[in-house]
Amino acid sequence: MARKARPLGVALQGGGAHGAFTWGILDRLLEDGRFDIQAITGTSAGSVNAAALAYGLVTGDRDTARELLETVWVEVGKKGPGSAMISGSDDDPSLSMLARMGKMMTSSLSPTELNPLGIDPIREVLEEFVDFERLRETKSRVEMGIAATNALNGRVRIFTRKEMTIEAILASACLPKIHAAVEIDGKPYWDGGYSSNPPLTPLLWSGIDDALIVLIVPLGHEGTPESQLEISARENEFLFTSGFHRESEMLAAGIERAQESTWPFVGKLEKQLRRMRWHVMDGGQITGELHPESRMIAHVPFLESLRDAGRDYADEWLAETGVLVGRSSTADLRSFKQLAG
């Protein structure tokens, strides 16, 4: 008799086109079938993955979710830059000289000047393939938590599945130098990476005991950057991971205190902190080897190569670590190093 799938929550980090690596991880997890994904949090590209994953699971099954993830990424890739804007190989592209010149010439333009019609390929694809009203209204165990940053005060807002709209996803993925702020309930929002990338705390209240964090931004580097491109890339990495590191440190400290407490009368939060088991897939060690500009390149061959790399990574993780899900934590929330089983 087949074993019952274990409930699992996933937190999906943002990182532009590198989010296709997460697509590959999710594709392999869904194909494997040993996990029942019941809670999904995400930021930026992670929120796009979250929308496709949740809608597929809510309206169908694992295969439906796999098909929708592929459709969304391939369709986004079809609307990406043409070959004249790309140089390098399909598995590690960069911007062509033409694209870099265009970027320099338009660097002083505001988003409304740069894109006066508000054209957004992600909006076009999600409008075609995800019915957000159905996502909100269909009864399902799948919970969501999508992060966006209030552009007035820098505070994070987490949108639940019952609040989910296409604007919430676009807000979570809104890079303010490229797109105008997304207004929701009269407030402007920017990319969730500024405040929470990805959000972890919502997983505490989802009712699941195992949480998998999928990272696609490098946690560290060997040397100090020297070129302007390298320095800028490192600055962006720090900018879009600082909130995540603060949240993970806070959770790690809370878990340690909860486990050390001998007081018999504990609250719901302390019980959940004791019960939760944490797992990490660190794709940043792979995407960190790619050209920094590749995060901006939604080109189908590149996206598919990232998917394949994500599948390979997940396959190895399933064989070595996946068997411990449901038994013990497999990663340290402070260092993200894998723990011995």
ROTORPA-140705 format. One record per residue: residue number from 1; residue in one letter; x, y, z of N, C-alpha, C in turn. Coordinates in steps of 0.1 Angstrom, whole numbers, plus 5000, padded with zeros to 4 digits. Example, Ala and Ser with C-alpha at 12.3 -4.5 7.8 and 13.67 -1.06 7.14 Angstrom:
BEGIN
   resi   resn   neast   nnorth    nup   caeast   canorth   caup   ceast   cnorth    cup
      1      a    5132     4943   5078     5123      4955   5078    5132     4967   5078
      2      s    5128     4978   5071     5137      4989   5071    5129     5000   5079
This chain:
BEGIN
   resi   resn   neast   nnorth    nup   caeast   canorth   caup   ceast   cnorth    cup
      1      m    5009     4988   5000     5000      5000   5000    5009     5012   5000
      2      a    5006     5022   4992     5013      5034   4991    5013     5042   5004
      3      r    5024     5048   5008     5025      5056   5020    5017     5069   5017
      4      k    5011     5074   5028     5004      5087   5027    5014     5098   5026
      5      a    5011     5107   5017     5020      5119   5015    5021     5127   5028
      6      r    5033     5132   5031     5035      5140   5043    5032     5154   5040
      7      p    5024     5161   5049     5021      5175   5048    5034     5183   5048
      8      l    5035     5193   5039     5047      5201   5038    5044     5215   5035
      9      g    5051     5225   5041     5050      5239   5037    5063     5243   5029
     10      v    5062     5251   5020     5073      5256   5012    5074     5271   5012
     11      a    5086     5276   5014     5089      5291   5013    5098     5293   5001
     12      l    5093     5301   4992     5100      5302   4978    5106     5316   4977
     13      q    5119     5316   4976     5127      5329   4975    5126     5335   4961
     14      g    5127     5348   4960     5127      5355   4947    5141     5356   4942
     15      g    5142     5359   4929     5156      5361   4923    5155     5362   4908
     16      g    5144     5369   4903     5143      5371   4889    5141     5358   4881
     17      a    5148     5357   4870     5147      5346   4861    5152     5333   4868
     18      h    5161     5335   4878     5166      5323   4885    5155     5316   4893
     19      g    5143     5322   4893     5131      5315   4899    5128     5302   4891
     20      a    5133     5301   4879     5130      5289   4871    5138     5277   4878
     21      f    5148     5279   4885     5154      5269   4893    5145     5263   4903
     22      t    5137     5272   4909     5127      5267   4919    5116     5260   4912
     23      w    5112     5264   4900     5103      5257   4891    5107     5242   4890
     24      g    5120     5240   4887     5125      5226   4886    5124     5219   4899
     25      i    5127     5225   4910     5126      5218   4923    5112     5214   4926
     26      l    5102     5224   4924     5088      5220   4926    5083     5209   4917
     27      d    5088     5210   4904     5084      5200   4895    5088     5186   4900
     28      r    5100     5185   4905     5105      5172   4909    5098     5167   4922
     29      l    5095     5177   4931     5088      5173   4944    5074     5168   4941
     30      l    5068     5175   4931     5054      5171   4928    5054     5157   4921
     31      e    5064     5155   4912     5065      5142   4905    5068     5131   4915
     32      d    5076     5134   4925     5080      5124   4935    5067     5119   4943
     33      g    5059     5128   4947     5046      5124   4953    5046     5121   4967
     34      r    5057     5122   4974     5057      5118   4988    5053     5129   4998
     35      f    5052     5141   4992     5048      5153   5000    5035     5159   4995
     36      d    5027     5163   5005     5014      5170   5003    5016     5185   5006
     37      i    5018     5193   4996     5021      5207   4999    5009     5215   5003
     38      q    5008     5219   5016     4996      5225   5021    4998     5240   5025
     39      a    5010     5245   5024     5013      5259   5027    5024     5264   5018
     40      i    5022     5276   5013     5031      5281   5003    5033     5296   5006
     41      t    5046     5300   5008     5049      5314   5009    5059     5318   4998
     42      g    5059     5330   4994     5068      5334   4983    5070     5349   4982
     43      t    5080     5352   4975     5083      5366   4972    5088     5367   4958
     44      s    5084     5378   4951     5089      5381   4938    5087     5369   4928
     45      a    5098     5364   4922     5097      5352   4914    5091     5341   4922
     46      g    5094     5340   4935     5088      5330   4943    5073     5331   4944
     47      s    5068     5343   4943     5053      5345   4944    5047     5340   4931
     48      v    5054     5342   4919     5049      5337   4907    5048     5321   4907
     49      n    5059     5315   4912     5059      5301   4914    5047     5297   4924
     50      a    5045     5305   4934     5035      5301   4944    5021     5302   4938
     51      a    5019     5312   4930     5005      5313   4924    5002     5302   4915
     52      a    5012     5298   4906     5010      5287   4897    5008     5274   4905
     53      l    5017     5271   4915     5016      5259   4923    5003     5258   4930
     54      a    4999     5269   4937     4987      5269   4945    4975     5267   4936
     55      y    4974     5274   4925     4962      5273   4916    4961     5259   4911
     56      g    4973     5253   4907     4972      5239   4902    4967     5229   4912
     57      l    4972     5231   4925     4968      5222   4935    4954     5224   4940
     58      v    4949     5237   4940     4936      5240   4944    4925     5235   4934
     59      t    4929     5236   4921     4919      5233   4911    4921     5219   4905
     60      g    4932     5212   4908     4935      5199   4902    4943     5190   4911
     61      d    4954     5186   4907     4963      5178   4915    4978     5181   4912
     62      r    4986     5172   4916     5001      5175   4914    5004     5176   4900
     63      d    4999     5168   4891     5001      5169   4877    4996     5182   4871
     64      t    4985     5187   4876     4979      5200   4871    4989     5211   4875
     65      a    4994     5210   4887     5004      5220   4892    5016     5220   4883
     66      r    5021     5208   4880     5033      5207   4872    5031     5213   4858
     67      e    5020     5210   4852     5017      5216   4839    5016     5231   4839
     68      l    5009     5236   4850     5008      5251   4851    5021     5258   4853
     69      l    5029     5252   4861     5042      5258   4863    5050     5259   4850
     70      e    5050     5248   4843     5057      5248   4830    5051     5259   4820
     71      t    5038     5259   4820     5031      5269   4811    5035     5283   4814
     72      v    5034     5286   4827     5037      5300   4831    5051     5304   4828
     73      w    5061     5296   4831     5075      5299   4828    5078     5300   4813
     74      v    5073     5290   4806     5075      5291   4791    5069     5303   4785
     75      e    5057     5306   4789     5050      5318   4783    5057     5331   4787
     76      v    5062     5332   4799     5069      5344   4803    5082     5344   4795
     77      g    5089     5333   4793     5101      5333   4785    5099     5337   4771
     78      k    5087     5333   4765     5084      5337   4751    5083     5352   4750
     79      k    5079     5359   4761     5077      5374   4760    5090     5381   4765
     80      g    5101     5373   4767     5113      5379   4772    5121     5385   4761
     81      p    5134     5389   4764     5142      5396   4754    5146     5387   4742
     82      g    5147     5393   4731     5151      5386   4719    5166     5383   4719
     83      s    5169     5375   4709     5183      5370   4708    5193     5382   4707
     84      a    5189     5393   4701     5198      5404   4699    5202     5411   4712
     85      m    5194     5408   4723     5196      5414   4736    5205     5405   4745
     86      i    5208     5393   4740     5214      5383   4748    5228     5379   4742
     87      s    5238     5376   4751     5250      5371   4746    5253     5359   4756
     88      g    5264     5351   4752     5267      5340   4761    5259     5328   4757
     89      s    5261     5317   4765     5254      5305   4762    5240     5304   4768
     90      d    5232     5294   4764     5218      5293   4768    5218     5290   4783
     91      d    5228     5283   4789     5228      5279   4803    5235     5289   4812
     92      d    5241     5300   4806     5247      5311   4814    5248     5323   4806
     93      p    5236     5330   4803     5236      5341   4794    5239     5354   4801
     94      s    5242     5365   4794     5243      5378   4799    5237     5388   4789
     95      l    5237     5400   4792     5231      5410   4783    5241     5413   4772
     96      s    5236     5415   4760     5245      5419   4749    5249     5433   4750
     97      m    5259     5437   4742     5264      5451   4742    5252     5461   4739
     98      l    5244     5456   4729     5232      5465   4726    5223     5467   4738
     99      a    5220     5456   4745     5212      5457   4757    5218     5466   4768
    100      r    5231     5464   4770     5237      5473   4780    5237     5487   4776
    101      m    5239     5490   4763     5238      5504   4759    5224     5510   4761
    102      g    5214     5502   4758     5200      5506   4760    5197     5509   4775
    103      k    5203     5500   4783     5201      5501   4797    5207     5514   4803
    104      m    5219     5517   4798     5226      5529   4802    5218     5542   4797
    105      m    5213     5541   4785     5206      5553   4780    5193     5556   4787
    106      t    5187     5546   4792     5174      5547   4799    5175     5547   4814
    107      s    5187     5547   4819     5189      5546   4834    5183     5557   4842
    108      s    5182     5569   4836     5177      5581   4843    5161     5582   4842
    109      l    5155     5573   4834     5141      5574   4832    5133     5568   4844
    110      s    5122     5574   4847     5113      5568   4857    5105     5556   4851
    111      p    5100     5548   4859     5092      5536   4854    5081     5541   4844
    112      t    5074     5552   4848     5063      5556   4839    5068     5562   4826
    113      e    5080     5567   4826     5087      5572   4814    5092     5560   4805
    114      l    5098     5551   4812     5104      5539   4806    5093     5530   4800
    115      n    5082     5529   4807     5071      5519   4803    5058     5526   4805
    116      p    5055     5536   4797     5042      5544   4798    5030     5536   4797
    117      l    5030     5525   4790     5018      5517   4788    5016     5507   4799
    118      g    5026     5506   4808     5025      5496   4819    5025     5482   4814
    119      i    5032     5479   4804     5033      5465   4798    5040     5456   4808
    120      d    5034     5445   4812     5040      5436   4821    5037     5422   4816
    121      p    5048     5414   4811     5046      5401   4807    5040     5391   4817
    122      i    5044     5393   4830     5039      5385   4840    5024     5387   4842
    123      r    5019     5399   4842     5005      5402   4843    4998     5395   4831
    124      e    5003     5396   4819     4996      5390   4808    4995     5375   4809
    125      v    5006     5368   4814     5006      5354   4815    4996     5349   4826
    126      l    4997     5356   4838     4989      5352   4849    4974     5355   4846
    127      e    4971     5365   4840     4957      5368   4836    4951     5357   4827
    128      e    4960     5352   4819     4955      5341   4810    4954     5328   4816
    129      f    4962     5324   4826     4963      5311   4831    4959     5309   4845
    130      v    4957     5319   4853     4953      5318   4867    4941     5326   4869
    131      d    4930     5319   4874     4918      5326   4878    4918     5329   4893
    132      f    4922     5341   4896     4924      5345   4910    4912     5344   4919
    133      e    4900     5347   4913     4888      5346   4920    4885     5331   4924
    134      r    4888     5322   4915     4887      5308   4918    4897     5303   4928
    135      l    4909     5309   4927     4920      5306   4937    4915     5310   4951
    136      r    4909     5321   4952     4905      5326   4965    4893     5318   4971
    137      e    4884     5315   4962     4871      5310   4967    4870     5295   4968
    138      t    4878     5287   4961     4878      5273   4961    4882     5268   4975
    139      k    4874     5259   4981     4878      5253   4994    4890     5244   4992
    140      s    4900     5246   5000     4912      5238   4999    4920     5239   5012
    141      r    4929     5229   5014     4938      5230   5026    4950     5239   5023
    142      v    4952     5242   5010     4964      5250   5007    4963     5264   5011
    143      e    4973     5268   5019     4973      5282   5024    4985     5289   5017
    144      m    4984     5303   5016     4994      5311   5010    4998     5323   5018
    145      g    5010     5327   5016     5015      5340   5022    5025     5346   5013
    146      i    5020     5357   5006     5028      5364   4996    5033     5377   5001
    147      a    5046     5380   5001     5052      5392   5007    5053     5403   4996
    148      a    5049     5415   5000     5051      5427   4993    5055     5438   5003
    149      t    5062     5448   4998     5068      5459   5007    5060     5472   5005
    150      n    5055     5477   5016     5048      5490   5016    5058     5501   5012
    151      a    5056     5508   5000     5065      5517   4995    5066     5530   5003
    152      l    5056     5532   5013     5056      5544   5021    5064     5543   5034
    153      n    5065     5530   5039     5072      5528   5052    5082     5516   5052
    154      g    5082     5509   5041     5091      5497   5041    5087     5485   5048
    155      r    5075     5485   5054     5070      5474   5061    5064     5463   5052
    156      v    5066     5451   5056     5061      5439   5048    5046     5438   5050
    157      r    5039     5434   5039     5025      5429   5040    5025     5415   5034
    158      i    5018     5406   5042     5016      5393   5037    5002     5391   5033
    159      f    5000     5387   5020     4987      5385   5014    4984     5370   5015
    160      t    4973     5366   5021     4969      5352   5023    4961     5348   5010
    161      r    4958     5335   5009     4951      5330   4997    4937     5337   4996
    162      k    4931     5340   5007     4918      5346   5007    4918     5361   5002
    163      e    4930     5366   5003     4932      5380   4998    4939     5380   4984
    164      m    4942     5369   4978     4950      5368   4967    4944     5374   4954
    165      t    4951     5383   4948     4947      5389   4935    4960     5390   4926
    166      i    4958     5393   4914     4969      5394   4905    4978     5406   4909
    167      e    4971     5416   4915     4979      5428   4920    4989     5424   4931
    168      a    4984     5414   4940     4993      5410   4951    5006     5404   4945
    169      i    5004     5395   4935     5016      5389   4929    5025     5399   4922
    170      l    5019     5408   4915     5027      5419   4908    5033     5428   4918
    171      a    5027     5431   4929     5033      5439   4939    5045     5432   4945
    172      s    5044     5419   4947     5055      5411   4953    5067     5411   4944
    173      a    5064     5413   4930     5075      5412   4920    5078     5426   4914
    174      c    5074     5437   4921     5076      5450   4915    5089     5456   4918
    175      l    5098     5456   4908     5111      5463   4910    5108     5477   4906
    176      p    5110     5487   4916     5106      5501   4914    5113     5508   4903
    177      k    5125     5504   4899     5132      5511   4888    5127     5507   4874
    178      i    5119     5496   4874     5113      5491   4861    5098     5493   4860
    179      h    5091     5490   4872     5077      5491   4871    5072     5501   4882
    180      a    5061     5508   4879     5055      5517   4888    5049     5509   4900
    181      a    5049     5515   4912     5044      5508   4923    5030     5503   4921
    182      v    5027     5491   4927     5013      5485   4925    5005     5490   4937
    183      e    4993     5496   4934     4985      5501   4944    4974     5490   4948
    184      i    4974     5488   4961     4964      5478   4967    4958     5485   4979
    185      d    4945     5486   4980     4938      5492   4991    4943     5506   4994
    186      g    4946     5513   4983     4950      5527   4984    4965     5529   4988
    187      k    4973     5518   4989     4987      5519   4993    4996     5514   4982
    188      p    5007     5520   4980     5016      5515   4970    5026     5505   4975
    189      y    5028     5495   4966     5037      5484   4971    5048     5481   4961
    190      w    5060     5478   4966     5072      5473   4958    5075     5459   4961
    191      d    5085     5454   4955     5090      5440   4956    5091     5436   4971
    192      g    5086     5424   4973     5086      5419   4987    5100     5416   4992
    193      g    5110     5415   4982     5124      5412   4986    5130     5422   4995
    194      y    5125     5434   4995     5130      5445   5004    5127     5442   5018
    195      s    5117     5434   5021     5113      5432   5035    5113     5418   5040
    196      s    5110     5408   5030     5109      5394   5035    5110     5385   5022
    197      n    5122     5378   5022     5125      5370   5009    5131     5357   5012
    198      p    5123     5346   5014     5108      5346   5015    5103     5347   5029
    199      p    5090     5349   5031     5085      5350   5045    5084     5336   5051
    200      l    5088     5335   5063     5088      5322   5071    5077     5321   5081
    201      t    5075     5333   5088     5066      5332   5100    5052     5327   5096
    202      p    5046     5330   5084     5033      5325   5081    5032     5310   5081
    203      l    5043     5303   5079     5043      5288   5080    5040     5283   5094
    204      l    5044     5291   5104     5041      5287   5118    5026     5285   5120
    205      w    5018     5293   5114     5004      5293   5117    4996     5285   5107
    206      s    5003     5278   5098     4996      5270   5087    4991     5257   5092
    207      g    4996     5252   5103     4992      5239   5108    5001     5227   5103
    208      i    5011     5231   5095     5021      5220   5091    5033     5220   5100
    209      d    5039     5208   5101     5050      5206   5110    5064     5206   5103
    210      d    5064     5205   5090     5076      5204   5082    5076     5216   5072
    211      a    5087     5224   5072     5087      5235   5063    5100     5235   5055
    212      l    5099     5236   5042     5111      5236   5033    5113     5250   5027
    213      i    5125     5255   5029     5129      5268   5024    5137     5266   5011
    214      v    5132     5272   5000     5139      5270   4988    5146     5284   4985
    215      l    5160     5283   4985     5168      5295   4983    5174     5295   4969
    216      i    5175     5307   4963     5181      5308   4950    5191     5320   4949
    217      v    5192     5327   4961     5202      5338   4962    5214     5332   4970
    218      p    5226     5334   4966     5237      5328   4974    5238     5333   4988
    219      l    5240     5324   4998     5241      5328   5012    5255     5334   5015
    220      g    5265     5332   5007     5278      5337   5009    5287     5335   4997
    221      h    5299     5342   4998     5308      5341   4987    5322     5339   4992
    222      e    5331     5335   4984     5345      5333   4987    5353     5346   4988
    223      g    5351     5355   4979     5360      5367   4978    5352     5380   4978
    224      t    5359     5391   4979     5353      5404   4979    5352     5409   4964
    225      p    5340     5414   4961     5338      5418   4947    5347     5430   4944
    226      e    5351     5432   4931     5360      5443   4928    5354     5451   4916
    227      s    5349     5445   4906     5343      5452   4895    5330     5459   4899
    228      q    5326     5469   4891     5313      5476   4894    5302     5466   4893
    229      l    5302     5457   4883     5291      5448   4881    5290     5438   4893
    230      e    5302     5434   4898     5302      5424   4909    5297     5431   4922
    231      i    5302     5443   4924     5298      5451   4936    5283     5453   4936
    232      s    5278     5457   4924     5263      5460   4923    5255     5447   4926
    233      a    5260     5436   4920     5253      5423   4922    5253     5419   4937
    234      r    5264     5421   4944     5265      5418   4958    5256     5427   4966
    235      e    5256     5440   4963     5247      5449   4970    5233     5445   4969
    236      n    5229     5441   4957     5215      5437   4955    5212     5424   4962
    237      e    5221     5415   4963     5219      5403   4971    5217     5406   4985
    238      f    5225     5415   4991     5224      5419   5005    5210     5426   5007
    239      l    5207     5434   4998     5194      5442   4999    5182     5433   5000
    240      f    5183     5422   4991     5171      5413   4990    5172     5401   4999
    241      t    5182     5400   5008     5182      5389   5017    5183     5393   5032
    242      s    5185     5406   5035     5187      5411   5048    5174     5408   5057
    243      g    5162     5411   5052     5150      5408   5059    5149     5393   5062
    244      f    5152     5385   5052     5151      5370   5054    5161     5366   5065
    245      h    5173     5371   5065     5183      5367   5076    5178     5371   5089
    246      r    5172     5383   5091     5167      5387   5104    5156     5378   5108
    247      e    5147     5375   5099     5135      5366   5103    5140     5352   5107
    248      s    5150     5346   5099     5154      5333   5103    5162     5333   5116
    249      e    5170     5344   5119     5177      5345   5131    5167     5345   5143
    250      m    5156     5353   5141     5146      5354   5151    5139     5341   5154
    251      l    5136     5334   5143     5129      5321   5145    5139     5311   5152
    252      a    5151     5311   5148     5161      5302   5154    5162     5305   5169
    253      a    5163     5317   5173     5163      5321   5187    5151     5317   5194
    254      g    5139     5319   5188     5127      5315   5194    5126     5299   5196
    255      i    5130     5292   5186     5130      5277   5187    5139     5273   5198
    256      e    5151     5279   5199     5161      5275   5210    5155     5278   5224
    257      r    5148     5289   5225     5142      5293   5238    5131     5283   5241
    258      a    5123     5280   5231     5111      5271   5234    5116     5257   5237
    259      q    5126     5252   5231     5131      5239   5234    5138     5238   5248
    260      e    5144     5249   5252     5151      5249   5265    5141     5252   5277
    261      s    5129     5257   5274     5120      5260   5285    5115     5247   5292
    262      t    5115     5248   5305     5110      5237   5313    5096     5240   5319
    263      w    5091     5252   5316     5078      5256   5322    5067     5247   5315
    264      p    5059     5240   5323     5049      5231   5317    5037     5237   5310
    265      f    5034     5250   5314     5023      5256   5308    5027     5266   5296
    266      v    5027     5261   5284     5032      5269   5273    5020     5272   5264
    267      g    5023     5283   5256     5012      5287   5247    5013     5281   5233
    268      k    5004     5285   5224     5003      5279   5211    5016     5281   5203
    269      l    5022     5293   5204     5034      5297   5196    5046     5288   5201
    270      e    5047     5287   5214     5059      5279   5219    5057     5264   5215
    271      k    5045     5259   5215     5043      5245   5211    5046     5243   5196
    272      q    5042     5253   5188     5045      5252   5174    5060     5253   5171
    273      l    5067     5262   5178     5081      5263   5176    5088     5250   5180
    274      r    5084     5243   5190     5090      5231   5194    5087     5220   5184
    275      r    5075     5220   5178     5071      5210   5169    5076     5211   5155
    276      m    5079     5223   5150     5083      5226   5136    5096     5219   5133
    277      r    5097     5214   5121     5109      5208   5115    5113     5216   5103
    278      w    5125     5220   5102     5129      5229   5091    5139     5222   5081
    279      h    5137     5225   5069     5145      5219   5058    5149     5230   5048
    280      v    5160     5229   5042     5165      5239   5032    5170     5233   5019
    281      m    5166     5238   5008     5173      5235   4995    5180     5248   4991
    282      d    5193     5248   4991     5201      5259   4988    5206     5260   4973
    283      g    5197     5265   4965     5200      5266   4951    5210     5277   4948
    284      g    5212     5286   4958     5221      5297   4956    5235     5293   4953
    285      q    5239     5281   4958     5252      5276   4955    5254     5273   4940
    286      i    5243     5271   4933     5244      5268   4919    5241     5281   4911
    287      t    5231     5288   4914     5228      5301   4907    5239     5311   4909
    288      g    5246     5310   4920     5256      5320   4923    5268     5319   4913
    289      e    5269     5308   4906     5279      5306   4896    5276     5313   4883
    290      l    5263     5317   4881     5259      5323   4869    5262     5338   4868
    291      h    5262     5343   4856     5265      5357   4854    5254     5365   4861
    292      p    5257     5376   4869     5247      5383   4876    5236     5389   4868
    293      e    5239     5392   4855     5228      5398   4846    5218     5387   4842
    294      s    5221     5374   4844     5212      5364   4840    5199     5364   4848
    295      r    5199     5371   4859     5186      5372   4867    5176     5380   4859
    296      m    5181     5388   4849     5172      5397   4841    5167     5390   4828
    297      i    5172     5378   4826     5170      5373   4812    5160     5361   4813
    298      a    5147     5364   4809     5137      5354   4808    5137     5349   4794
    299      h    5146     5340   4791     5148      5334   4778    5145     5319   4779
    300      v    5136     5314   4771     5131      5300   4773    5142     5290   4774
    301      p    5152     5289   4765     5163      5279   4767    5170     5281   4781
    302      f    5172     5293   4785     5179      5295   4798    5170     5290   4809
    303      l    5157     5294   4809     5147      5290   4819    5146     5275   4820
    304      e    5146     5268   4809     5145      5254   4808    5158     5247   4814
    305      s    5170     5253   4811     5182      5248   4817    5182     5249   4832
    306      l    5177     5261   4837     5175      5262   4852    5166     5252   4858
    307      r    5154     5250   4851     5145      5240   4855    5152     5226   4857
    308      d    5160     5222   4847     5166      5209   4847    5176     5209   4858
    309      a    5183     5220   4861     5193      5220   4872    5186     5219   4885
    310      g    5174     5226   4886     5166      5225   4898    5161     5210   4901
    311      r    5157     5204   4890     5152      5190   4891    5163     5181   4896
    312      d    5175     5183   4890     5187      5175   4894    5190     5177   4909
    313      y    5190     5189   4913     5193      5193   4927    5182     5186   4936
    314      a    5170     5187   4933     5159      5181   4941    5160     5166   4941
    315      d    5164     5160   4930     5165      5146   4930    5176     5141   4940
    316      e    5187     5148   4940     5197      5145   4950    5193     5147   4964
    317      w    5186     5158   4966     5181      5161   4980    5171     5151   4984
    318      l    5162     5147   4976     5152      5136   4979    5159     5123   4984
    319      a    5169     5120   4977     5176      5107   4980    5184     5108   4993
    320      e    5190     5120   4996     5199      5121   5007    5192     5126   5020
    321      t    5182     5135   5018     5176      5143   5029    5161     5141   5030
    322      g    5154     5139   5019     5140      5138   5019    5134     5127   5028
    323      v    5141     5117   5030     5137      5106   5039    5135     5110   5053
    324      l    5142     5121   5057     5141      5126   5071    5130     5136   5073
    325      v    5123     5140   5063     5112      5149   5065    5101     5142   5072
    326      g    5096     5148   5083     5086      5142   5091    5092     5136   5103
    327      r    5106     5135   5104     5113      5129   5115    5120     5139   5123
    328      s    5128     5147   5116     5136      5157   5123    5140     5169   5114
    329      s    5144     5180   5120     5149      5191   5112    5162     5186   5105
    330      t    5164     5191   5092     5176      5187   5085    5185     5199   5082
    331      a    5181     5211   5087     5189      5223   5085    5189     5232   5096
    332      d    5200     5239   5099     5201      5249   5110    5197     5263   5104
    333      l    5187     5269   5111     5181      5281   5106    5191     5293   5107
    334      r    5201     5291   5115     5211      5302   5116    5221     5302   5105
    335      s    5226     5290   5102     5237      5288   5092    5232     5282   5079
    336      f    5221     5276   5080     5215      5269   5068    5223     5257   5064
    337      k    5232     5253   5073     5240      5241   5070    5231     5228   5072
    338      q    5233     5218   5064     5226      5206   5066    5230     5199   5079
    339      l    5220     5193   5086     5223      5186   5098    5224     5171   5096
    340      a    5231     5164   5104     5232      5150   5103    5219     5144   5106
    341      g    5216     5133   5099     5203      5126   5101    5203     5118   5113
